[in-house]
Amino acid sequence: MLLENAGFPADVRVRHEATSLSSAGYRVFVICPAFKSSSWHQIVNKVEVYRYPTPPASGGLLGYFWEYGYSMLAIFLLSLFVWITRGFDIIHTAQPPDTFVFIAAFYKLLGKFYVLDLHDLSPELYYARFSGKGNSKLYSILIWVEGLAFRMADHVIATNHSYKEVALRRGLVEDHRITIVRNGPDMDELRNSNLGKAVGNEGKLIIGYVGVTGVQDGVDNLIRAVYRMVHDLGRTDFSCVVVGDGSGMPVLQSLVVELDIEQYVVLTGWVGSTAEVARYLDSMDICVAPEPSDPYNNRSTAIKIMEYMAAGKPIVSSDLPEHNFTAREAAIYARPNDDLDLAKNIVELMDNPAQREDMSKKGLDRIKTELSWPFQEKKLLQAYSSLAHTSSASLNRIEP
């Protein structure tokens, strides 16, 4: 399993997939970047992890090329090491970047299966990261590379119906080669991690955000909504806690100071363990998914929404197609890119504890009966089982 934009086991989706495959009898190797003091080789719950040094952060187009060029070379070299010393039959790529296809193409020449796990849409994500001001020629190249990946994949795993539609229509992938495996939370994991609240409310409601704070995630909409709540709606009976980190954090820090709302906003930075994340979630009264409307977010499922639902929290969300599909009655929906409407919806929930309780129950029930990881695990294993039927050769290095 190849992973470029997060570490292991920090990446929840890859951790769930790797653990499920290992429990089903597969020998699983994960190659990913090393963060902080991570060792280059480690065994985590029977999953072998190989890590490469993380490239230094840099911005702009050259930084974009440097990050992915360096990472692809490092991942390929580590994959060669694993192939020579351990052997494998399937290469499973957590895309983006779609440039994983070039590594997968090498191993397909050696008779390996290629599973494309579509976490995000690279072309749309590129424009979102650069606030819609990306290079059009580079965008066209990304579309071409994505198409190559779709054509070469033996099986495509998509996180939602919108991504499946892209694979069908833009990628021309046959329906039988696509499986939807959502980012379902593990309820047992969350329960075992809940060690008490991380933030005391001191008589105030806690408005919370948990997740990546990239430019494309719209956390600045939440910060501006906090300003609106204080200065336009006259509310001071709350605190806003943002748990996470990302490329947009410097902008968020500056915005909090510029709007003079430091007393209402806490930016925790990255929280490493599942236990700490669960403690922060337990502290929150209302959770927010403030993503802007754009070609990327309109098709993407935010993991945070399912985590909010699994924690039994009512949600104020941007009214986006996949957000609406996931949360349904567990959320109320604000007009995208409208910080005042976001603020008004948050205040509405603040003033309606009975509504908050009802939404919490509906969200938790939907997770337990439809969306949690055990339901998704079955689909993942079915996708892997289908690989055995695409070739007369057996998978001689795995025993599912």
ZASE-356396 format. One record per residue (C-alpha): residue number from 0; x, y, z. Coordinates in nm, 3 decimals, always signed. Example, Ala and Ser with C-alpha at 12.3 -4.5 7.8 and 13.67 -1.06 7.14 Angstrom:
  pos       xx       yy       zz
    0   +1.230   -0.450   +0.780
    1   +1.367   -0.106   +0.714
END
This chain:
  pos       xx       yy       zz
    0   +0.000   +0.000   +0.000
    1   +0.150   +0.331   -0.112
    2   +0.069   +0.650   +0.078
    3   +0.218   +0.994   +0.006
    4   +0.021   +1.267   +0.181
    5   +0.001   +1.127   +0.535
    6   +0.177   +0.894   +0.772
    7   +0.080   +0.553   +0.903
    8   -0.104   +0.473   +1.125
    9   -0.217   +0.839   +1.137
   10   -0.409   +0.808   +0.808
   11   -0.736   +0.663   +0.936
   12   -0.859   +0.520   +0.606
   13   -0.535   +0.342   +0.521
   14   -0.506   +0.217   +0.880
   15   -0.854   +0.066   +0.862
   16   -0.789   -0.091   +0.522
   17   -0.449   -0.232   +0.613
   18   -0.573   -0.373   +0.943
   19   -0.879   -0.532   +0.780
   20   -0.672   -0.691   +0.505
   21   -0.420   -0.820   +0.756
   22   -0.697   -0.969   +0.970
   23   -0.835   -1.138   +0.658
   24   -0.504   -1.317   +0.602
   25   -0.318   -1.086   +0.366
   26   +0.040   -0.988   +0.436
   27   +0.034   -0.608   +0.418
   28   +0.320   -0.363   +0.368
   29   +0.265   +0.013   +0.384
   30   +0.511   +0.266   +0.239
   31   +0.459   +0.624   +0.358
   32   +0.642   +0.941   +0.468
   33   +0.800   +0.961   +0.813
   34   +0.682   +1.236   +1.043
   35   +0.864   +1.358   +1.353
   36   +1.050   +1.070   +1.517
   37   +0.891   +0.782   +1.324
   38   +1.128   +0.491   +1.263
   39   +1.194   +0.386   +0.903
   40   +1.065   +0.032   +0.966
   41   +0.796   -0.070   +1.213
   42   +0.529   -0.336   +1.259
   43   +0.190   -0.194   +1.357
   44   -0.085   -0.450   +1.428
   45   +0.082   -0.706   +1.197
   46   +0.119   -0.445   +0.920
   47   +0.479   -0.381   +0.812
   48   +0.547   -0.009   +0.765
   49   +0.840   +0.135   +0.569
   50   +0.894   +0.512   +0.586
   51   +1.100   +0.763   +0.389
   52   +1.214   +1.109   +0.507
   53   +0.948   +1.373   +0.451
   54   +1.044   +1.644   +0.199
   55   +1.068   +1.996   +0.342
   56   +0.753   +2.203   +0.297
   57   +0.756   +2.449   +0.006
   58   +0.495   +2.646   -0.184
   59   +0.418   +2.735   -0.543
   60   +0.440   +2.532   -0.861
   61   +0.807   +2.437   -0.813
   62   +0.727   +2.321   -0.460
   63   +0.443   +2.111   -0.599
   64   +0.678   +1.937   -0.844
   65   +0.949   +1.894   -0.579
   66   +0.713   +1.735   -0.325
   67   +0.572   +1.478   -0.565
   68   +0.892   +1.413   -0.762
   69   +1.095   +1.342   -0.449
   70   +0.817   +1.135   -0.291
   71   +0.762   +0.919   -0.599
   72   +1.133   +0.835   -0.621
   73   +1.157   +0.755   -0.249
   74   +0.843   +0.539   -0.258
   75   +0.958   +0.354   -0.569
   76   +1.296   +0.273   -0.416
   77   +1.133   +0.146   -0.096
   78   +0.886   -0.060   -0.299
   79   +1.177   -0.222   -0.482
   80   +1.332   -0.308   -0.148
   81   +1.006   -0.465   -0.026
   82   +0.956   -0.655   -0.352
   83   +1.309   -0.798   -0.348
   84   +1.320   -0.882   +0.023
   85   +0.956   -0.968   +0.101
   86   +0.760   -1.001   -0.224
   87   +0.404   -0.893   -0.296
   88   +0.123   -0.956   -0.546
   89   -0.091   -0.641   -0.527
   90   +0.009   -0.276   -0.532
   91   -0.261   -0.063   -0.367
   92   -0.219   +0.311   -0.415
   93   -0.383   +0.578   -0.199
   94   -0.433   +0.843   -0.466
   95   -0.355   +1.130   -0.497
   96   -0.106   +1.169   -0.639
   97   -0.209   +0.993   -0.958
   98   +0.161   +0.969   -1.049
   99   +0.150   +0.646   -0.847
  100   +0.038   +0.497   -1.179
  101   +0.397   +0.502   -1.306
  102   +0.511   +0.291   -1.011
  103   +0.212   +0.061   -1.055
  104   +0.287   +0.028   -1.429
  105   +0.633   -0.109   -1.350
  106   +0.489   -0.378   -1.126
  107   +0.209   -0.462   -1.368
  108   +0.485   -0.556   -1.614
  109   +0.590   -0.807   -1.349
  110   +0.239   -0.950   -1.325
  111   +0.118   -0.763   -1.017
  112   -0.239   -0.639   -0.962
  113   -0.302   -0.264   -0.937
  114   -0.573   -0.137   -0.699
  115   -0.639   +0.236   -0.734
  116   -0.787   +0.373   -0.411
  117   -0.936   +0.711   -0.505
  118   -0.912   +0.921   -0.188
  119   -0.929   +1.256   -0.371
  120   -0.959   +1.392   -0.724
  121   -0.611   +1.516   -0.812
  122   -0.710   +1.767   -1.086
  123   -0.980   +1.931   -0.872
  124   -0.761   +1.919   -0.561
  125   -0.481   +2.097   -0.749
  126   -0.707   +2.390   -0.837
  127   -0.853   +2.395   -0.485
  128   -0.506   +2.411   -0.326
  129   -0.425   +2.713   -0.538
  130   -0.766   +2.878   -0.483
  131   -0.873   +2.822   -0.843
  132   -0.562   +2.994   -0.983
  133   -0.370   +2.687   -1.096
  134   -0.192   +2.644   -1.426
  135   -0.435   +2.523   -1.693
  136   -0.169   +2.323   -1.876
  137   -0.073   +2.142   -1.557
  138   -0.441   +2.074   -1.494
  139   -0.465   +1.913   -1.839
  140   -0.162   +1.698   -1.758
  141   -0.324   +1.591   -1.430
  142   -0.638   +1.490   -1.620
  143   -0.424   +1.282   -1.859
  144   -0.236   +1.111   -1.574
  145   -0.564   +1.041   -1.394
  146   -0.703   +0.884   -1.711
  147   -0.393   +0.666   -1.746
  148   -0.435   +0.548   -1.387
  149   -0.801   +0.460   -1.446
  150   -0.716   +0.264   -1.761
  151   -0.435   +0.067   -1.600
  152   -0.605   -0.017   -1.270
  153   -0.732   -0.370   -1.224
  154   -0.981   -0.239   -0.971
  155   -1.086   +0.110   -0.854
  156   -1.198   +0.182   -0.500
  157   -1.395   +0.507   -0.464
  158   -1.497   +0.682   -0.142
  159   -1.842   +0.788   -0.266
  160   -2.084   +0.789   -0.560
  161   -1.952   +1.119   -0.696
  162   -1.602   +0.973   -0.726
  163   -1.744   +0.658   -0.882
  164   -1.920   +0.878   -1.138
  165   -1.585   +1.040   -1.226
  166   -1.429   +0.696   -1.270
  167   -1.720   +0.586   -1.492
  168   -1.753   +0.894   -1.710
  169   -1.414   +1.066   -1.709
  170   -1.209   +0.753   -1.657
  171   -1.427   +0.520   -1.869
  172   -1.388   +0.245   -1.607
  173   -1.638   -0.041   -1.632
  174   -1.888   -0.054   -1.349
  175   -1.778   -0.402   -1.235
  176   -1.424   -0.271   -1.175
  177   -1.539   -0.008   -0.922
  178   -1.626   -0.058   -0.557
  179   -1.742   +0.216   -0.320
  180   -1.570   +0.188   +0.020
  181   -1.657   +0.487   +0.235
  182   -1.444   +0.639   +0.511
  183   -1.647   +0.478   +0.787
  184   -1.535   +0.536   +1.146
  185   -1.454   +0.247   +1.377
  186   -1.696   +0.276   +1.669
  187   -1.494   +0.044   +1.894
  188   -1.183   +0.251   +1.831
  189   -1.358   +0.574   +1.924
  190   -1.514   +0.424   +2.236
  191   -1.182   +0.283   +2.355
  192   -1.012   +0.617   +2.295
  193   -1.257   +0.834   +2.487
  194   -1.071   +0.925   +2.805
  195   -1.265   +1.234   +2.903
  196   -1.306   +1.586   +2.772
  197   -1.006   +1.786   +2.654
  198   -1.167   +2.130   +2.688
  199   -1.368   +2.264   +2.980
  200   -1.666   +2.473   +2.871
  201   -1.678   +2.708   +3.173
  202   -2.048   +2.766   +3.105
  203   -1.992   +2.829   +2.734
  204   -2.086   +2.612   +2.438
  205   -1.793   +2.467   +2.243
  206   -1.807   +2.507   +1.864
  207   -1.558   +2.266   +1.709
  208   -1.373   +2.172   +1.393
  209   -1.156   +1.859   +1.363
  210   -0.951   +1.788   +1.052
  211   -0.697   +1.918   +0.806
  212   -0.672   +2.296   +0.781
  213   -0.570   +2.317   +0.416
  214   -0.663   +2.608   +0.192
  215   -0.933   +2.390   +0.033
  216   -1.098   +2.304   +0.367
  217   -1.258   +2.644   +0.425
  218   -1.170   +2.683   +0.794
  219   -1.135   +3.054   +0.724
  220   -1.515   +3.050   +0.666
  221   -1.555   +2.927   +1.023
  222   -1.320   +3.195   +1.160
  223   -1.516   +3.465   +0.978
  224   -1.840   +3.312   +1.107
  225   -1.705   +3.346   +1.462
  226   -1.646   +3.716   +1.394
  227   -2.004   +3.745   +1.264
  228   -2.141   +3.568   +1.571
  229   -1.969   +3.818   +1.801
  230   -2.006   +4.144   +1.608
  231   -2.323   +4.094   +1.402
  232   -2.527   +3.855   +1.617
  233   -2.408   +3.968   +1.960
  234   -2.306   +3.625   +2.091
  235   -2.016   +3.580   +2.329
  236   -2.134   +3.264   +2.512
  237   -1.914   +3.022   +2.319
  238   -1.560   +2.916   +2.235
  239   -1.445   +2.786   +1.898
  240   -1.182   +2.509   +1.900
  241   -1.005   +2.416   +1.577
  242   -0.821   +2.083   +1.605
  243   -0.580   +2.012   +1.321
  244   -0.311   +2.158   +1.102
  245   -0.237   +2.213   +0.737
  246   -0.118   +2.452   +0.470
  247   -0.385   +2.709   +0.560
  248   -0.289   +2.739   +0.928
  249   -0.067   +3.052   +0.890
  250   -0.359   +3.231   +0.721
  251   -0.596   +3.122   +0.998
  252   -0.361   +3.245   +1.269
  253   -0.328   +3.583   +1.099
  254   -0.704   +3.605   +1.041
  255   -0.784   +3.546   +1.408
  256   -0.553   +3.833   +1.505
  257   -0.676   +4.059   +1.226
  258   -1.040   +4.011   +1.329
  259   -0.951   +4.054   +1.697
  260   -1.125   +3.734   +1.809
  261   -0.836   +3.562   +1.992
  262   -1.048   +3.526   +2.307
  263   -1.304   +3.317   +2.117
  264   -1.080   +3.091   +1.907
  265   -0.835   +2.818   +2.006
  266   -0.612   +2.671   +1.733
  267   -0.465   +2.354   +1.883
  268   -0.246   +2.248   +1.589
  269   -0.201   +1.884   +1.500
  270   -0.325   +1.628   +1.753
  271   -0.144   +1.301   +1.701
  272   -0.338   +1.026   +1.877
  273   -0.691   +0.896   +1.824
  274   -0.744   +0.924   +2.201
  275   -0.672   +1.298   +2.199
  276   -0.897   +1.357   +1.898
  277   -1.178   +1.168   +2.072
  278   -1.131   +1.378   +2.386
  279   -1.161   +1.701   +2.189
  280   -1.469   +1.572   +2.006
  281   -1.627   +1.478   +2.337
  282   -1.577   +1.838   +2.453
  283   -1.766   +1.989   +2.161
  284   -2.134   +2.079   +2.161
  285   -2.163   +2.164   +1.790
  286   -1.928   +2.057   +1.511
  287   -1.876   +2.242   +1.184
  288   -1.789   +2.139   +0.827
  289   -1.730   +2.477   +0.657
  290   -1.591   +2.367   +0.317
  291   -1.647   +2.606   +0.025
  292   -1.841   +2.505   -0.283
  293   -1.602   +2.420   -0.566
  294   -1.551   +2.129   -0.810
  295   -1.338   +1.948   -0.550
  296   -1.555   +1.982   -0.238
  297   -1.881   +1.934   -0.428
  298   -1.773   +1.576   -0.504
  299   -1.581   +1.489   -0.189
  300   -1.688   +1.320   +0.133
  301   -1.536   +1.482   +0.441
  302   -1.414   +1.222   +0.691
  303   -1.474   +1.473   +0.967
  304   -1.851   +1.459   +0.915
  305   -1.866   +1.086   +0.990
  306   -1.636   +1.135   +1.289
  307   -1.871   +1.404   +1.418
  308   -2.168   +1.171   +1.373
  309   -1.988   +0.879   +1.539
  310   -1.914   +1.104   +1.837
  311   -2.284   +1.191   +1.860
  312   -2.244   +1.557   +1.771
  313   -2.491   +1.783   +1.583
  314   -2.337   +1.943   +1.276
  315   -2.355   +2.271   +1.090
  316   -2.235   +2.199   +0.737
  317   -2.198   +2.374   +0.406
  318   -2.481   +2.259   +0.182
  319   -2.273   +2.041   -0.052
  320   -2.396   +1.724   -0.229
  321   -2.180   +1.464   -0.054
  322   -2.197   +1.641   +0.283
  323   -2.576   +1.626   +0.255
  324   -2.574   +1.259   +0.155
  325   -2.352   +1.165   +0.449
  326   -2.502   +1.365   +0.734
  327   -2.865   +1.390   +0.625
  328   -3.068   +1.487   +0.936
  329   -2.760   +1.496   +1.158
  330   -2.678   +1.840   +1.016
  331   -2.835   +2.170   +0.929
  332   -2.702   +2.330   +0.614
  333   -2.565   +2.675   +0.548
  334   -2.518   +2.839   +0.211
  335   -2.164   +2.761   +0.096
  336   -1.913   +3.049   +0.104
  337   -2.151   +3.258   +0.317
  338   -1.998   +3.320   +0.661
  339   -2.300   +3.511   +0.791
  340   -2.538   +3.227   +0.706
  341   -2.294   +2.983   +0.866
  342   -2.294   +3.199   +1.181
  343   -2.676   +3.215   +1.189
  344   -2.705   +2.837   +1.161
  345   -2.456   +2.784   +1.443
  346   -2.650   +3.026   +1.664
  347   -2.975   +2.849   +1.576
  348   -2.836   +2.522   +1.711
  349   -2.687   +2.694   +2.015
  350   -3.038   +2.808   +2.109
  351   -3.206   +2.470   +2.049
  352   -3.068   +2.196   +2.279
  353   -3.358   +1.960   +2.198
  354   -3.281   +1.989   +1.827
  355   -2.913   +1.922   +1.897
  356   -3.000   +1.607   +2.090
  357   -3.231   +1.478   +1.814
  358   -2.969   +1.540   +1.545
  359   -2.704   +1.366   +1.754
  360   -2.916   +1.052   +1.786
  361   -2.997   +1.042   +1.415
  362   -2.634   +1.082   +1.316
  363   -2.511   +0.816   +1.554
  364   -2.781   +0.574   +1.438
  365   -2.684   +0.625   +1.073
  366   -2.322   +0.547   +1.154
  367   -2.410   +0.235   +1.352
  368   -2.651   +0.093   +1.094
  369   -2.496   +0.197   +0.760
  370   -2.165   +0.383   +0.754
  371   -1.929   +0.246   +1.021
  372   -1.613   +0.064   +0.917
  373   -1.740   -0.296   +0.954
  374   -1.991   -0.226   +0.673
  375   -1.713   -0.079   +0.456
  376   -1.470   -0.360   +0.539
  377   -1.698   -0.614   +0.373
  378   -1.691   -0.414   +0.050
  379   -1.311   -0.383   +0.062
  380   -1.267   -0.758   +0.099
  381   -1.515   -0.819   -0.183
  382   -1.309   -0.591   -0.408
  383   -0.995   -0.786   -0.326
  384   -1.172   -1.117   -0.384
  385   -1.269   -0.997   -0.732
  386   -0.900   -0.973   -0.826
  387   -0.867   -1.351   -0.808
  388   -1.129   -1.379   -1.083
  389   -0.952   -1.140   -1.323
  390   -0.665   -1.380   -1.384
  391   -0.620   -1.754   -1.402
  392   -0.307   -1.713   -1.188
  393   -0.351   -1.748   -0.813
  394   -0.226   -1.490   -0.568
  395   +0.059   -1.707   -0.450
  396   +0.193   -1.473   -0.184
  397   -0.127   -1.408   +0.005
  398   -0.370   -1.635   +0.179
  399   -0.700   -1.454   +0.227
END
